[in-house]
Amino acid sequence: MLGQAVGAHTDATHGMTLSAVSLPYYRYIMPYGLSKFVRFAENVWDVDAAGKTDEQVAEEGLAAMENWMNELGLVMNITELGADEGMLEGLADSTLILDGGYKVPEHDDIVTIFRNSL
């Protein structure tokens, strides 16, 4: 729903908004679903877990994803879509919070995710 809020405020396409908020969102929820992020890193990005903590493996997987997204030329932040610091509260207020997932974010968490998406 983060991407939906960004799209409502910037008229960006759904795919663009998803790529712009994905990594900050994943980094926010990673501690709450760490085993799944480890599995993602190992199975999708062939991250070698030997001698690394689960956090290191998961973060290496997200770094690999970020590199791949950059190679594809995807939108990597909401600034590219026209958002700025002054819009963060409005974006958070516009975000429909759904139950479920690894952690349900609160308003301040959503502001932080958007700030990390700038």
N, C-alpha and C positions, 0 to 999 in steps of 0.2 A: 504494500500500500504506500510505501515511501515513494516509489516511482510514480504512482498515480497522483500524489500531491504535487510532485515536481512538475509533472505534465500539466496539471491544472493551472499552475502559476506561470509556466513558461511556454506552453503550447508545443513542447518537445514531444516526439513520438515515444511510445511505450518502450521500445527497445533501447532508445537513447537514454531514457531515464533509468532503466534497469542497469545498464552498464555503468552509469554514473554513480549509483548508490550501492551497488552490489558489494564491492570490497569493504567499504567502511561498515556495512551491515554485517557481513560475514565475520569481520574482526570483532564486532560487538558481541555476536552470539557464540563465537568459537569456544570460549571457556565453558559454556553450558552444554555444548554438544561435541566436546573435544574428540571423543572416540570416532565419531563420524567424519570429522575433519581430518583426522589421522588416516582413516581408511581412504578418504578422497585423495589425499596427498600421495599415498602409496599406490593406489590402484589407477588413478587417472594420470598423475604426473610422475610416476615411477620414482618418488622420493625414497631414498634409502634411509631407513630409520635407525640403522646401526649406530650406537653411541650417542643418540640424540634423545632429548626428552620428547614427550608427546606434543608439548607446546611448540618446540622447535620444528618438528615434523609438520605439524599443521600449518605453521606460519610459512614454512618453505613451500608447501602446497599452494597457499594463497599467493605467494610471491611468483610462483610458476604461472599461476592463472593470470596474475597481473601482467607479466611479461607477454603472455599469449594475447591478452586483450590489447596491449599496446601494439603488438605486431599486426593485429587485424585492423588497427586504426580506430578502435571503438572510443566513444566518448568516455572519459575517465573521471570527470568531475562535473558537478552541477553548475559551476561557474561557466563552463563552455556552453551551457544551455540558457544562460542569462540570469541565473540566480546569484545572489550576493548575501553577505552577512546580515544585512537589514531585513532579509526575507525569511530568516530561519524560524522565528517564532510563528509567523504566518504559515509556513510550510508544515511545521509541527502541529499547529492547530487544525490544519486541513487533513492530516493523516488519520485515517480510520484505523484504530487499533483493534486487531482481532486476537481472540484467545487462541492459544496453540503455539507450536514451534518450541524451540529450545528455551526461550525466555520471552515473556511478553514485555515489550518496552513501555516505559512510562514517558510522559511528555518530555521531561528533561533528557532522557535517553535518546529520544528522537531528535531533539535539538542537537545533541552531541553527534549523532550519526550524520545529520545534515552538515554540521560544521566540519566534520572529517571528510565530507564529500565535496567541500569547496575546492 
